[in-house]
Amino acid sequence: MTHNGAYYVCRQGHTAQNDWQPQDTPTLWNAA
């Protein structure tokens, strides 16, 4: 996915939450 112009790959399945931004949840997202 993209967020603020950066690409991320999901590390772990999860339920999306509006306040869980990729840069704030490194256990869920890897920068691609």
C-alpha positions as CSV (number, residue, x, y, z in Angstrom):
1,M,0.0,0.0,0.0
2,T,1.1,3.6,-0.2
3,H,1.0,6.2,2.6
4,N,2.3,9.7,2.2
5,G,4.1,8.7,-1.0
6,A,5.9,5.7,0.6
7,Y,5.2,2.1,-0.2
8,Y,4.6,-0.5,2.6
9,V,4.1,-4.3,2.7
10,C,1.9,-5.8,5.4
11,R,3.9,-8.0,7.8
12,Q,0.9,-9.4,9.7
13,G,-2.8,-9.6,9.1
14,H,-4.8,-7.2,11.1
15,T,-8.1,-5.3,11.2
16,A,-7.6,-1.8,9.8
17,Q,-7.8,1.1,12.2
18,N,-7.7,4.8,11.1
19,D,-5.1,5.7,13.7
20,W,-2.7,2.8,12.9
21,Q,-0.4,4.6,10.4
22,P,2.4,2.5,8.9
23,Q,5.2,4.7,10.3
24,D,3.7,4.2,13.8
25,T,3.1,0.4,13.6
26,P,6.3,-1.2,12.5
27,T,5.2,-4.6,13.7
28,L,2.4,-4.5,11.1
29,W,4.2,-2.8,8.1
30,N,7.6,-3.0,6.3
31,A,8.7,-0.2,4.1
32,A,9.1,-1.5,0.5
